[in-house]
C-alpha cells in the first residue's frame, strides 16, 4: 500500500483528483467505484469545476440506505447527484435502489451490475436509517486499483488500525493490506495517530510536510 500524508483536505482533494483523472484518461472504458461522505466532497468539487470528459466512464456507488428514495436529501443517490452526477455526463451511473422491498433481489441485481462491469469478480448518523445496501469486501478487492482517502481527526483511530493492525473482520478496511494496488491519501489530522516509524521504515510511505 502506498500511503501519502498531506497537509490538509484541500491538498488531499487535489492529489486524489489527479489520480482519478489519470485513470479517466487512461482508457476508452473506465469503471469507477465511488463513495459518499465528507472525504470525497473536495474531489467531486474539482470534477465539477474542471468538467473533464467522462462520457466513457461507468460509475458504481458503494452503498445506499434502505428505505430512502433517491430524491431524499439524506440518501446517497441525492448526495451523488448534488455533488457530481447533475454536473457531468457519465456513460452510466449505478446506485443500489434503497426502496426495493426485496432486499435479496436488490443485492442480486446489484451483484449482476458489478459482475457485468467487473468480470473478475459506513458510517451512520443517528437520524438516518440503520440499514443499508453496501458493496461487499470481495467486490471491492476485485478492483484493479483502489484509492482510499481520509480526512479529519475523527478518522484517525480507524486509519491507525487499518495500517498498523492485523487483518480482521472487526476492521474491514484492514483487508486492503492484502490488495496489490492501493493508494491511500490521508491528511495530517487523520494520520495523527499513526506510528511515525511506519512512515520512516516503509519505502512506500510518503509524508508531505509542506
Secondary structure, 3 states (H helix, E strand, C coil): CEEEEECCHHHHHHHHHHHHHHHHHHCCCEEEEECCCCCCHHHHHHHHHHCCCCCCEEEEECEEECCCCCCCCCCHHHHHHHHHHCCCCCCEEECCCCCCCCHHHHHHHHHHHHHHHCCCCCCCCCCCCCCEEECCHHHHHCCCCEEEEECCHHHHHHHHHHHHCCCECCEHHHHHHHCCCEEEEEECCCCCCCCHHHHHHCCCEEECCC
